[in-house]
Amino acid sequence: MKTLFEKRQSIRNAESSLGLTDLKLNEHTKAVYAFIRHGESYQDEILKHDYFKDVSTSTIKRSVQILLETNLVTVRIDGVDRRKRILFIP
């Protein structure tokens, strides 16, 4: 189990270096942020990813809204399908 604890410490250090610990974000919001930080994405991609299969749609939507309100994530309209919003890290 030492390896698991080391990974948790590593995650906490990474979150701290990104300034996420100061914002008191919940684990779901941090996970959504990490997903978007991995690369531009649509909210639908987050909802359909296996990692989030046990997380409700409303929780993910709320997490995206929190990230937008705190300016950690920005949104732009897709050039092809104007109904879709692309989430990215500014």
Phi and psi in degrees as GROMACS dihedral restraints (atoms count N, CA, C in turn):
[ dihedral_restraints ]
;  ai    aj    ak    al  type     phi  dphi    fc
    3     4     5     6     1   -58.3    20    10
    4     5     6     7     1   -37.7    20    10
    6     7     8     9     1   -63.0    20    10
    7     8     9    10     1   -41.5    20    10
    9    10    11    12     1   -61.3    20    10
   10    11    12    13     1   -44.1    20    10
   12    13    14    15     1   -64.2    20    10
   13    14    15    16     1   -40.0    20    10
   15    16    17    18     1   -62.7    20    10
   16    17    18    19     1   -38.3    20    10
   18    19    20    21     1   -66.3    20    10
   19    20    21    22     1   -39.7    20    10
   21    22    23    24     1   -63.7    20    10
   22    23    24    25     1   -40.3    20    10
   24    25    26    27     1   -63.7    20    10
   25    26    27    28     1   -41.4    20    10
   27    28    29    30     1   -62.8    20    10
   28    29    30    31     1   -41.9    20    10
   30    31    32    33     1   -63.7    20    10
   31    32    33    34     1   -45.5    20    10
   33    34    35    36     1   -61.1    20    10
   34    35    36    37     1   -41.5    20    10
   36    37    38    39     1   -65.1    20    10
   37    38    39    40     1   -41.1    20    10
   39    40    41    42     1   -64.6    20    10
   40    41    42    43     1   -43.5    20    10
   42    43    44    45     1   -62.6    20    10
   43    44    45    46     1   -39.0    20    10
   45    46    47    48     1   -65.1    20    10
   46    47    48    49     1   -42.6    20    10
   48    49    50    51     1   -66.9    20    10
   49    50    51    52     1   -24.1    20    10
   51    52    53    54     1   -89.2    20    10
   52    53    54    55     1    -5.1    20    10
   54    55    56    57     1    81.6    20    10
   55    56    57    58     1    16.7    20    10
   57    58    59    60     1   -79.4    20    10
   58    59    60    61     1   -26.1    20    10
   60    61    62    63     1   -70.5    20    10
   61    62    63    64     1   -29.0    20    10
   63    64    65    66     1   -69.9    20    10
   64    65    66    67     1   -24.4    20    10
   66    67    68    69     1   -87.5    20    10
   67    68    69    70     1   -10.1    20    10
   69    70    71    72     1    56.6    20    10
   70    71    72    73     1    47.0    20    10
   72    73    74    75     1   -78.6    20    10
   73    74    75    76     1   147.6    20    10
   75    76    77    78     1   -77.1    20    10
   76    77    78    79     1   170.6    20    10
   78    79    80    81     1   -63.4    20    10
   79    80    81    82     1   -36.9    20    10
   81    82    83    84     1   -65.1    20    10
   82    83    84    85     1   -42.2    20    10
   84    85    86    87     1   -66.5    20    10
   85    86    87    88     1   -39.4    20    10
   87    88    89    90     1   -63.6    20    10
   88    89    90    91     1   -39.5    20    10
   90    91    92    93     1   -66.5    20    10
   91    92    93    94     1   -41.0    20    10
   93    94    95    96     1   -64.2    20    10
   94    95    96    97     1   -42.0    20    10
   96    97    98    99     1   -59.7    20    10
   97    98    99   100     1   -45.4    20    10
   99   100   101   102     1   -61.9    20    10
  100   101   102   103     1   -39.4    20    10
  102   103   104   105     1   -62.7    20    10
  103   104   105   106     1   -46.2    20    10
  105   106   107   108     1   -68.6    20    10
  106   107   108   109     1   -37.2    20    10
  108   109   110   111     1   -63.6    20    10
  109   110   111   112     1   -28.3    20    10
  111   112   113   114     1   -64.6    20    10
  112   113   114   115     1   -28.1    20    10
  114   115   116   117     1   168.5    20    10
  115   116   117   118     1   154.8    20    10
  117   118   119   120     1   -50.9    20    10
  118   119   120   121     1   143.5    20    10
  120   121   122   123     1  -155.8    20    10
  121   122   123   124     1   162.8    20    10
  123   124   125   126     1   -96.2    20    10
  124   125   126   127     1   156.4    20    10
  126   127   128   129     1   -60.1    20    10
  127   128   129   130     1   -35.5    20    10
  129   130   131   132     1   -60.8    20    10
  130   131   132   133     1   -36.7    20    10
  132   133   134   135     1   -64.0    20    10
  133   134   135   136     1   -38.5    20    10
  135   136   137   138     1   -65.0    20    10
  136   137   138   139     1   -48.0    20    10
  138   139   140   141     1   -59.1    20    10
  139   140   141   142     1   -33.9    20    10
  141   142   143   144     1   -90.1    20    10
  142   143   144   145     1   -10.4    20    10
  144   145   146   147     1   -70.7    20    10
  145   146   147   148     1   142.1    20    10
  147   148   149   150     1   -57.0    20    10
  148   149   150   151     1   -34.6    20    10
  150   151   152   153     1   -59.9    20    10
  151   152   153   154     1   -32.4    20    10
  153   154   155   156     1  -101.5    20    10
  154   155   156   157     1    14.2    20    10
  156   157   158   159     1   -62.8    20    10
  157   158   159   160     1   -26.8    20    10
  159   160   161   162     1   -97.5    20    10
  160   161   162   163     1     7.8    20    10
  162   163   164   165     1  -104.5    20    10
  163   164   165   166     1   134.0    20    10
  165   166   167   168     1   -69.9    20    10
  166   167   168   169     1   154.7    20    10
  168   169   170   171     1   -58.5    20    10
  169   170   171   172     1   -42.2    20    10
  171   172   173   174     1   -65.1    20    10
  172   173   174   175     1   -35.0    20    10
  174   175   176   177     1   -65.8    20    10
  175   176   177   178     1   -42.3    20    10
  177   178   179   180     1   -66.6    20    10
  178   179   180   181     1   -44.0    20    10
  180   181   182   183     1   -61.1    20    10
  181   182   183   184     1   -41.0    20    10
  183   184   185   186     1   -64.4    20    10
  184   185   186   187     1   -40.9    20    10
  186   187   188   189     1   -63.5    20    10
  187   188   189   190     1   -43.0    20    10
  189   190   191   192     1   -61.3    20    10
  190   191   192   193     1   -43.7    20    10
  192   193   194   195     1   -61.7    20    10
  193   194   195   196     1   -41.9    20    10
  195   196   197   198     1   -62.0    20    10
  196   197   198   199     1   -43.1    20    10
  198   199   200   201     1   -64.5    20    10
  199   200   201   202     1   -36.9    20    10
  201   202   203   204     1   -68.0    20    10
  202   203   204   205     1   -43.3    20    10
  204   205   206   207     1   -66.2    20    10
  205   206   207   208     1   -30.9    20    10
  207   208   209   210     1   -90.7    20    10
  208   209   210   211     1     3.6    20    10
  210   211   212   213     1    62.4    20    10
  211   212   213   214     1    23.7    20    10
  213   214   215   216     1   -80.9    20    10
  214   215   216   217     1   -24.3    20    10
  216   217   218   219     1  -130.9    20    10
  217   218   219   220     1   145.6    20    10
  219   220   221   222     1  -120.6    20    10
  220   221   222   223     1   157.7    20    10
  222   223   224   225     1  -124.2    20    10
  223   224   225   226     1   144.2    20    10
  225   226   227   228     1  -138.8    20    10
  226   227   228   229     1   151.5    20    10
  228   229   230   231     1   -79.3    20    10
  229   230   231   232     1   135.7    20    10
  231   232   233   234     1   -62.5    20    10
  232   233   234   235     1   137.6    20    10
  234   235   236   237     1   -71.6    20    10
  235   236   237   238     1   -26.6    20    10
  237   238   239   240     1   -90.3    20    10
  238   239   240   241     1   -53.4    20    10
  240   241   242   243     1  -113.5    20    10
  241   242   243   244     1    99.9    20    10
  243   244   245   246     1   -67.4    20    10
  244   245   246   247     1    -8.4    20    10
  246   247   248   249     1   -79.5    20    10
  247   248   249   250     1   -20.8    20    10
  249   250   251   252     1   -91.0    20    10
  250   251   252   253     1   140.3    20    10
  252   253   254   255     1  -110.4    20    10
  253   254   255   256     1   125.8    20    10
  255   256   257   258     1   -90.5    20    10
  256   257   258   259     1   125.5    20    10
  258   259   260   261     1   -97.4    20    10
  259   260   261   262     1   133.5    20    10
  261   262   263   264     1  -151.9    20    10
  262   263   264   265     1   165.4    20    10
  264   265   266   267     1   -91.3    20    10
  265   266   267   268     1   124.8    20    10
